[in-house]
Amino acid sequence: MKLYHGSNMRVTDPDISRSKPFKDFGQGFYLSAEEQQAKDQALSKVDQMKTGEPIVNEFVFDESLMTSGELKVKVFDDYSVEWAEFVLMNRDSKIIQPSHDYDIVYGPI
């Protein structure tokens, strides 16, 4: 499956240590299956950082990893109370980060 990451620079090797904490699913490298969403994010990032150019980085993800048991995966099929509590926990600067130990979190933003 193709996934996209919008940025103000080319990304070949994602490095989550460069990511900001306290985001919806925690500090991490965020991808979207929607190319337009990544384009919008790239434009936003250039506007925010005042440097670079909007770039949509494309990655190929092996979907079998979601169910292989090799990675710890959390899936939210839709918005729910559990999803909202998870997002609030990750955004809470009073909670020690990382607030979870999932390798992949998949769900709506």
C-alpha positions in Angstrom: 0.0 0.0 0.0 1.2 3.5 -0.8 1.3 6.0 2.1 2.2 9.7 2.0 3.9 12.1 4.3 3.7 15.9 3.7 6.7 17.9 4.6 8.8 20.9 3.7 11.7 18.6 2.8 12.5 15.2 1.2 12.3 12.4 3.7 14.1 9.1 2.8 14.8 7.7 6.3 12.1 8.7 8.8 13.5 9.7 12.2 10.8 10.0 15.0 13.3 11.8 17.3 12.8 14.8 15.0 9.0 14.6 15.5 7.2 16.8 18.1 5.7 15.1 21.1 2.1 15.6 22.3 0.4 14.9 18.9 -2.8 12.9 18.5 -1.1 9.5 18.5 2.1 10.6 20.2 5.5 11.4 18.9 6.0 9.6 15.6 6.1 9.7 11.9 2.6 10.4 10.5 1.5 8.9 7.2 -1.8 9.1 5.2 -3.3 6.9 2.6 -4.7 10.1 1.1 -2.3 12.0 -1.1 -4.3 15.2 -0.9 -4.1 15.2 2.9 -0.3 14.9 2.6 -0.2 17.8 0.1 -2.2 20.0 2.5 0.1 19.1 5.3 3.2 19.9 3.2 1.7 23.4 2.4 1.0 23.9 6.1 4.5 22.9 7.1 6.1 25.3 4.7 3.9 28.1 5.9 4.7 27.2 9.6 8.4 26.8 9.2 8.9 29.6 6.6 11.4 27.5 4.8 11.6 24.7 2.2 9.1 23.7 -0.4 6.0 21.5 -0.1 7.0 17.9 -0.8 4.8 14.8 -0.7 7.0 11.8 0.3 5.7 8.5 -0.8 6.4 5.2 1.0 5.4 1.6 0.3 4.1 -0.1 3.4 3.7 -3.9 3.7 0.2 -4.2 5.1 0.9 -7.8 6.3 2.9 -6.2 9.2 -0.4 -4.9 10.7 -1.4 -8.5 11.5 1.8 -10.4 11.5 2.5 -10.1 15.3 5.9 -8.6 14.6 4.8 -5.1 15.6 2.5 -3.9 18.4 -0.4 -2.3 16.5 -3.4 -0.3 17.8 -6.3 0.2 15.4 -9.1 2.7 15.8 -11.7 1.9 13.1 -13.6 5.2 13.8 -14.0 8.0 16.2 -15.0 6.6 19.7 -14.7 7.3 23.4 -11.6 5.1 23.4 -10.0 7.0 20.5 -10.8 10.4 22.2 -9.2 9.2 25.5 -6.1 8.0 23.6 -5.7 11.3 21.8 -6.2 13.3 25.0 -3.6 11.1 26.8 -1.1 11.7 24.0 -1.7 15.5 24.0 -1.4 15.8 27.8 2.0 17.4 28.6 1.7 16.3 32.2 1.9 12.6 31.2 5.4 11.1 30.7 6.0 10.5 27.1 5.8 8.2 25.3 2.4 7.5 26.7 2.1 4.1 24.9 4.3 1.4 23.5 2.6 0.8 20.1 4.8 0.6 17.0 1.9 1.6 14.8 -1.3 3.5 15.6 -3.8 3.5 12.8 -7.0 5.6 12.9 -8.8 8.9 12.1 -7.2 12.2 12.9 
